């Protein structure tokens, strides 16, 4: 049933689709809903780009999909510990997750990490041992890793004066980045020298 409204005969009823003020009702979610969704997409893309570039250190543990290391990494670990202890460094298992800025050549390589106790940097002193299938593969991957570290994408994750220790011992790589600008502790140079006495220096 409808009721005439005024001399013009306009009708008003429950099915008119208008509010009492005569403005049409607008359906769908509010505009801020779309803004929040778009912001989330942008953040997700940015995080993926940063992860692909290997930017950042101490950002988390190695991915759970990494294969476990074998005997080669264990033997290299023992030699690294012995070399460091000979020059009076104390070595322990890492007290927090660590992953260095690394390129695509090593991002999925199984690794073992150890930590040297440094009073000047309690959250630092990490050494990473990567384990490859063969000596030749370790050579190839090591060279690619050095090329990445020398590139803009690789260097952005480290202080400008960072020096990189990268030694090959059998099918394993020993990696230690250090910066006198970030930590002027003179013992960092001693630590680097001890590690460079292990195996063979990887050359570009």
ZALUMFI-563934 format. One line per field, with one value per residue: residue number from 0; residue in three letters; x negated, z, y of N, C-alpha, C in turn. Coordinates in steps of 0.2 Angstrom, whole numbers, padded with zeros to 4 digits. Atoms other than C-alpha are relative to their C-alpha. Layout:
i <- NUM	...
aa <- ALA	...
nX <- X	...
nZ <- Z	...
nY <- Y	...
caX <- X	...
caZ <- Z	...
caY <- Y	...
cX <- X	...
cZ <- Z	...
cY <- Y	...
***
This chain:
i <- 0	1	2	3	4	5	6	7	8	9	10	11	12	13	14	15	16	17	18	19	20	21	22	23	24	25	26	27	28	29	30	31	32	33	34	35	36	37	38	39	40	41	42	43	44	45	46	47	48	49	50	51	52	53	54	55	56	57	58	59	60	61	62	63	64	65	66	67	68	69	70	71	72	73	74	75	76	77	78	79	80	81	82	83	84	85	86	87	88	89	90	91	92	93	94	95	96	97	98	99	100	101	102	103	104	105	106	107	108	109	110	111	112	113	114	115	116	117	118	119	120	121	122	123	124	125	126	127	128	129	130	131	132	133	134	135	136	137	138	139	140	141	142	143	144	145	146	147	148	149	150	151	152	153	154	155	156	157	158	159	160	161	162	163	164	165	166	167	168	169	170	171	172	173	174	175	176	177	178	179	180	181	182	183	184	185	186	187	188	189	190	191	192	193	194	195	196	197	198	199	200	201	202	203
aa <- UNK	UNK	UNK	UNK	UNK	UNK	UNK	UNK	UNK	UNK	UNK	UNK	UNK	UNK	UNK	UNK	UNK	UNK	UNK	UNK	UNK	UNK	UNK	UNK	UNK	UNK	UNK	UNK	UNK	UNK	UNK	UNK	UNK	UNK	UNK	UNK	UNK	UNK	UNK	UNK	UNK	UNK	UNK	UNK	UNK	UNK	UNK	UNK	UNK	UNK	UNK	UNK	UNK	UNK	UNK	UNK	UNK	UNK	UNK	UNK	UNK	UNK	UNK	UNK	UNK	UNK	UNK	UNK	UNK	UNK	UNK	UNK	UNK	UNK	UNK	UNK	UNK	UNK	UNK	UNK	UNK	UNK	UNK	UNK	UNK	UNK	UNK	UNK	UNK	UNK	UNK	UNK	UNK	UNK	UNK	UNK	UNK	UNK	UNK	UNK	UNK	UNK	UNK	UNK	UNK	UNK	UNK	UNK	UNK	UNK	UNK	UNK	UNK	UNK	UNK	UNK	UNK	UNK	UNK	UNK	UNK	UNK	UNK	UNK	UNK	UNK	UNK	UNK	UNK	UNK	UNK	UNK	UNK	UNK	UNK	UNK	UNK	UNK	UNK	UNK	UNK	UNK	UNK	UNK	UNK	UNK	UNK	UNK	UNK	UNK	UNK	UNK	UNK	UNK	UNK	UNK	UNK	UNK	UNK	UNK	UNK	UNK	UNK	UNK	UNK	UNK	UNK	UNK	UNK	UNK	UNK	UNK	UNK	UNK	UNK	UNK	UNK	UNK	UNK	UNK	UNK	UNK	UNK	UNK	UNK	UNK	UNK	UNK	UNK	UNK	UNK	UNK	UNK	UNK	UNK	UNK	UNK	UNK	UNK	UNK	UNK	UNK	UNK	UNK
nX <- -0004	0003	-0003	0002	0004	-0001	-0004	0003	-0001	0006	-0001	0005	-0001	0005	0004	0002	0007	0003	0000	-0005	0002	0000	0006	0000	0004	0006	0002	0007	0004	0003	0006	0006	0002	0005	0007	0004	0002	0006	0006	0003	0003	0006	0005	0002	0005	0006	0003	0002	0006	0006	0003	0004	0007	0004	0002	-0001	0003	-0003	-0007	-0004	0004	0000	-0007	-0001	0001	0007	0003	0005	0007	0002	0006	0005	-0001	0003	0007	0003	-0001	0005	0006	-0002	0000	0007	0004	-0001	0002	0007	0001	-0004	-0007	-0005	-0005	-0006	-0006	-0004	-0005	-0006	0000	0004	0001	0003	-0002	0003	-0003	-0004	0004	0001	-0005	-0003	0005	0000	0005	0001	0002	0003	0000	0006	-0002	0003	-0003	-0001	-0006	-0003	-0005	0003	0005	-0002	0004	-0004	0003	-0004	0002	-0002	0001	0007	0005	-0001	-0006	0002	0004	-0005	-0004	0004	0001	-0006	-0001	0004	-0002	-0006	0001	0003	-0005	-0004	-0005	0003	0003	-0005	-0002	0006	0004	0004	0007	0000	0005	-0003	0004	-0004	0005	-0003	0003	-0003	-0006	-0003	0002	0000	-0001	0000	0001	0001	0001	0003	-0004	-0006	0003	0007	0003	0006	0000	-0004	0005	0003	-0005	0000	0006	-0001	-0005	0004	0005	-0004	-0002	0002	-0004	-0004	0002	-0005
nZ <- 0000	0000	-0002	0003	-0004	0002	0006	0007	0000	-0001	-0005	-0005	-0003	-0002	0006	0004	0000	-0002	-0007	-0001	0003	0007	0003	0002	-0004	0004	-0003	0000	-0006	0000	0004	-0003	0001	0006	-0002	-0004	0005	0005	-0004	-0002	0006	0001	-0005	0001	0006	-0003	-0004	0004	0004	-0004	-0001	0006	0000	-0006	-0004	-0007	-0004	-0006	0002	-0002	0001	0007	0001	-0003	0006	0002	-0002	-0006	0002	0000	-0003	0002	-0005	-0007	0000	0001	-0006	-0005	0002	-0002	-0007	-0003	0003	-0004	-0007	0000	-0001	-0006	0001	-0002	0005	-0003	0005	0001	-0005	0004	0007	0004	0007	0003	0006	0005	0007	0002	0001	-0006	-0004	-0002	-0001	-0007	-0003	-0007	-0003	-0006	-0002	-0004	-0005	0001	-0005	0003	0004	-0003	0005	0006	0000	0003	0006	0003	0004	0005	0002	0007	0001	0003	0000	0006	-0001	-0005	0004	0004	-0004	-0004	0004	0002	-0007	-0001	0005	-0002	-0006	0003	0004	-0003	-0004	-0006	-0004	-0004	-0006	-0004	0000	0006	-0001	-0001	0003	0000	0000	0004	0001	0001	-0003	0003	0003	-0004	0000	-0007	0001	-0006	0002	-0006	0002	-0005	-0001	-0004	-0006	0000	-0004	0004	0001	0006	0005	-0002	0002	0008	0002	-0002	0005	0007	0000	0001	0007	0005	0001	0006	0004	0005
nY <- -0006	-0006	-0006	-0006	-0004	-0007	-0001	0002	0007	0004	0006	0002	0006	0003	0002	-0006	0000	-0006	-0001	-0005	-0007	0000	0002	0007	0004	0003	0007	0002	-0002	-0007	-0001	0002	0008	0001	-0003	0005	0006	-0002	-0001	0007	0003	-0004	0003	0007	0000	-0003	0005	0005	-0003	0000	0006	0002	-0004	0002	-0005	0000	0005	0002	0000	0006	0006	0002	0003	0007	0004	0002	0007	0000	0000	0007	0000	-0005	-0006	0002	0000	-0007	-0003	0002	-0004	-0007	-0001	0001	-0006	-0006	0001	-0001	-0007	-0002	-0002	0004	0002	0003	0001	-0007	-0002	-0003	0002	-0004	0002	-0006	-0002	0005	0000	0006	0006	0003	-0001	0007	0005	0002	-0003	0000	-0006	-0001	-0007	-0002	-0004	-0007	-0005	-0006	0001	0007	0003	0001	0005	0006	0003	0005	0005	0003	0007	0002	0008	0002	-0005	-0004	-0004	-0005	-0006	-0004	-0004	-0005	-0006	-0004	-0004	-0006	-0004	-0003	-0004	-0006	-0004	-0004	0004	0004	-0004	-0004	0003	0000	-0006	-0001	0003	0007	0005	0006	0006	0005	0005	0007	0005	0006	-0002	-0005	-0007	-0003	-0007	-0005	-0007	-0004	-0007	-0004	-0006	0002	0002	-0001	0005	0003	0007	0002	0001	0006	0005	0000	0003	0008	0003	0000	0006	0006	0001	-0005	-0006	-0001	-0006	-0002
caX <- 0000	-0006	-0002	-0001	-0013	-0007	0001	-0012	-0007	-0024	-0024	-0034	-0035	-0046	-0053	-0059	-0078	-0081	-0084	-0072	-0083	-0081	-0099	-0102	-0110	-0128	-0132	-0149	-0163	-0170	-0184	-0197	-0195	-0203	-0217	-0222	-0222	-0233	-0245	-0247	-0251	-0264	-0273	-0273	-0281	-0294	-0298	-0300	-0312	-0323	-0324	-0329	-0343	-0349	-0348	-0350	-0359	-0353	-0336	-0331	-0337	-0341	-0325	-0318	-0319	-0338	-0346	-0356	-0374	-0385	-0402	-0412	-0404	-0408	-0426	-0428	-0419	-0431	-0446	-0438	-0436	-0454	-0461	-0452	-0455	-0474	-0473	-0463	-0446	-0431	-0419	-0401	-0385	-0375	-0365	-0353	-0347	-0359	-0359	-0371	-0367	-0370	-0367	-0357	-0372	-0372	-0355	-0349	-0365	-0366	-0376	-0383	-0385	-0397	-0399	-0415	-0413	-0417	-0415	-0415	-0400	-0390	-0378	-0391	-0406	-0397	-0406	-0396	-0401	-0393	-0393	-0393	-0392	-0410	-0426	-0423	-0405	-0412	-0425	-0411	-0399	-0412	-0417	-0399	-0397	-0411	-0405	-0388	-0396	-0406	-0390	-0378	-0365	-0377	-0386	-0370	-0368	-0385	-0395	-0405	-0422	-0417	-0430	-0425	-0434	-0429	-0440	-0437	-0441	-0437	-0418	-0415	-0416	-0420	-0413	-0416	-0412	-0419	-0420	-0432	-0420	-0405	-0417	-0434	-0439	-0457	-0454	-0442	-0458	-0466	-0450	-0450	-0468	-0465	-0451	-0462	-0474	-0461	-0460	-0462	-0456	-0442	-0447	-0435
caZ <- 0000	-0004	0002	-0008	-0002	-0006	-0021	-0034	-0029	-0025	-0017	-0002	0003	0010	-0007	-0012	-0009	-0002	0016	0024	0018	0000	-0003	-0011	0000	-0005	-0003	-0001	0012	0017	0007	0021	0019	0002	0009	0022	0009	-0003	0011	0016	-0002	-0003	0013	0008	-0009	0000	0012	-0002	-0012	0003	0007	-0011	-0010	0006	0015	0034	0047	0062	0054	0059	0058	0042	0033	0040	0022	0022	0022	0038	0037	0035	0041	0031	0041	0057	0053	0047	0063	0074	0064	0066	0084	0087	0076	0087	0103	0099	0099	0115	0108	0117	0105	0109	0100	0094	0108	0095	0077	0064	0045	0036	0021	0007	-0011	-0021	-0023	-0004	0002	0002	0006	0022	0035	0053	0064	0078	0089	0096	0113	0110	0126	0114	0104	0114	0099	0086	0082	0071	0059	0046	0038	0022	0016	-0003	-0011	-0019	-0018	-0036	-0031	-0016	-0027	-0039	-0026	-0016	-0031	-0035	-0016	-0017	-0033	-0025	-0009	-0021	-0030	-0025	-0019	-0008	-0001	0005	0019	0027	0033	0020	0027	0029	0026	0021	0026	0014	0015	0007	0016	0006	0001	0014	0015	0031	0031	0043	0039	0050	0051	0061	0059	0067	0080	0083	0094	0088	0091	0076	0065	0075	0073	0054	0053	0063	0051	0035	0041	0038	0020	0005	0002	-0011	-0025	-0037
caY <- 0000	0017	0034	0050	0063	0081	0089	0082	0064	0058	0041	0035	0017	0004	-0001	0016	0013	0030	0036	0048	0063	0057	0052	0035	0022	0016	-0002	-0011	-0009	0008	0016	0013	-0006	-0005	0007	-0006	-0020	-0010	-0006	-0024	-0029	-0015	-0021	-0039	-0035	-0024	-0038	-0050	-0039	-0036	-0054	-0058	-0045	-0053	-0037	-0036	-0047	-0056	-0057	-0074	-0092	-0101	-0108	-0124	-0131	-0132	-0149	-0154	-0152	-0168	-0173	-0161	-0146	-0155	-0157	-0139	-0133	-0143	-0134	-0117	-0119	-0126	-0111	-0098	-0106	-0106	-0087	-0087	-0084	-0092	-0101	-0106	-0111	-0095	-0087	-0080	-0084	-0077	-0076	-0064	-0054	-0067	-0069	-0082	-0094	-0098	-0093	-0112	-0120	-0130	-0122	-0122	-0107	-0103	-0088	-0080	-0072	-0053	-0042	-0027	-0035	-0048	-0050	-0052	-0063	-0075	-0087	-0097	-0113	-0118	-0136	-0140	-0157	-0156	-0146	-0139	-0134	-0125	-0115	-0110	-0105	-0096	-0085	-0081	-0076	-0064	-0057	-0054	-0046	-0034	-0028	-0015	-0027	-0037	-0022	-0013	-0025	-0021	-0006	0002	-0004	-0022	-0035	-0052	-0068	-0082	-0098	-0115	-0130	-0146	-0144	-0131	-0112	-0102	-0085	-0070	-0052	-0039	-0020	-0009	0006	-0004	-0011	-0005	-0019	-0024	-0042	-0043	-0042	-0056	-0066	-0063	-0068	-0085	-0089	-0085	-0098	-0111	-0119	-0108	-0091	-0089	-0078	-0069
cX <- -0004	0004	-0002	-0003	0001	0003	-0003	0001	-0006	0001	-0006	0002	-0006	-0005	-0003	-0008	-0003	0001	0005	-0002	0000	-0006	0000	-0005	-0006	-0002	-0008	-0004	-0003	-0007	-0007	-0001	-0005	-0007	-0004	-0002	-0006	-0006	-0003	-0003	-0007	-0006	-0002	-0004	-0007	-0004	-0003	-0006	-0006	-0003	-0004	-0006	-0004	-0002	0001	-0004	0004	0008	0004	-0005	0001	0007	0000	-0001	-0007	-0002	-0004	-0007	-0003	-0007	-0005	0001	-0002	-0007	-0003	0002	-0005	-0007	0001	-0001	-0007	-0004	0001	-0002	-0008	-0002	0004	0007	0005	0006	0006	0005	0004	0005	0007	0000	-0005	0000	-0003	0003	-0004	0004	0003	-0004	0000	0006	0004	-0005	0000	-0006	0000	-0003	-0003	-0001	-0006	0002	-0004	0003	0002	0007	0003	0005	-0003	-0005	0002	-0004	0005	-0004	0005	-0002	0003	-0001	-0008	-0005	0001	0006	-0002	-0004	0005	0005	-0003	-0002	0006	0002	-0004	0002	0007	-0002	-0004	0005	0004	0005	-0003	-0003	0005	0001	-0006	-0003	-0005	-0007	0000	-0005	0003	-0005	0004	-0005	0004	-0004	0004	0007	0003	-0003	0001	0000	0001	0000	-0001	-0002	-0003	0004	0006	-0003	-0007	-0005	-0006	0000	0004	-0005	-0003	0005	0000	-0006	0000	0004	-0004	-0005	0002	0001	-0003	0005	0003	-0002	0005	-0002
cZ <- 0000	0002	-0004	0004	-0004	-0007	-0006	0000	0000	0005	0004	0002	0002	-0005	-0004	-0001	0002	0008	0001	-0002	-0008	-0003	-0001	0005	-0004	0003	0000	0006	-0001	-0004	0004	0000	-0005	0001	0004	-0004	-0004	0004	0002	-0006	-0001	0005	-0002	-0006	0002	0003	-0005	-0004	0005	0002	-0006	-0001	0006	0005	0008	0003	0006	-0001	0002	-0002	-0007	-0001	0002	-0006	-0001	0003	0006	-0003	0001	0004	-0001	0004	0007	0001	-0001	0007	0005	-0002	0002	0007	0003	-0002	0005	0007	0001	0001	0006	-0001	0003	-0005	0004	-0005	0001	0006	-0003	-0007	-0004	-0007	-0003	-0006	-0005	-0006	-0002	0000	0007	0004	0002	0002	0008	0004	0008	0003	0006	0002	0005	0005	-0001	0005	-0004	-0005	0002	-0005	-0006	0001	-0003	-0006	-0003	-0004	-0004	-0002	-0007	-0001	-0002	0001	-0006	0001	0005	-0003	-0004	0004	0004	-0004	-0002	0006	0000	-0005	0002	0006	-0003	-0004	0005	0005	0006	0005	0005	0007	0005	0001	-0005	0000	0001	-0004	0000	0000	-0003	-0002	-0002	0003	-0002	-0003	0004	-0001	0007	-0002	0006	-0003	0006	-0002	0006	0002	0005	0007	0000	0004	-0004	-0001	-0006	-0005	0002	-0001	-0007	-0002	0002	-0005	-0007	0000	-0002	-0008	-0004	-0001	-0007	-0004	-0005	-0007
cY <- 0006	0006	0006	0005	0007	0000	-0003	-0008	-0004	-0005	-0002	-0007	-0004	-0003	0005	0000	0006	0001	0005	0007	0000	-0002	-0007	-0003	-0003	-0006	-0001	0003	0007	0000	-0002	-0007	-0001	0003	-0005	-0006	0002	0001	-0006	-0003	0003	-0003	-0007	0000	0003	-0005	-0005	0002	0001	-0007	-0003	0003	-0002	0006	-0001	-0006	-0001	0001	-0006	-0006	-0002	-0004	-0007	-0005	-0002	-0007	0000	-0001	-0007	0001	0005	0007	-0001	0001	0007	0004	-0001	0004	0007	0001	-0001	0007	0006	-0001	0001	0007	0003	0003	-0006	-0001	-0003	-0001	0007	0000	0003	-0002	0005	-0002	0007	0002	-0004	0000	-0007	-0006	-0004	0000	-0007	-0005	-0002	0003	-0001	0006	-0001	0007	0001	0005	0007	0005	0007	-0001	-0006	-0003	-0001	-0006	-0007	-0003	-0005	-0005	-0003	-0006	-0001	-0007	-0002	0006	0005	0004	0006	0006	0004	0004	0006	0006	0004	0004	0006	0005	0004	0006	0007	0005	0004	-0003	-0003	0005	0004	-0003	0000	0007	0001	-0003	-0007	-0004	-0007	-0006	-0006	-0005	-0006	-0005	-0007	0003	0005	0007	0003	0007	0004	0007	0004	0008	0004	0006	-0002	-0002	0000	-0004	-0003	-0007	-0003	-0002	-0007	-0006	-0002	-0004	-0008	-0004	-0001	-0005	-0006	-0001	0005	0006	0000	0006	0001	-0004
***
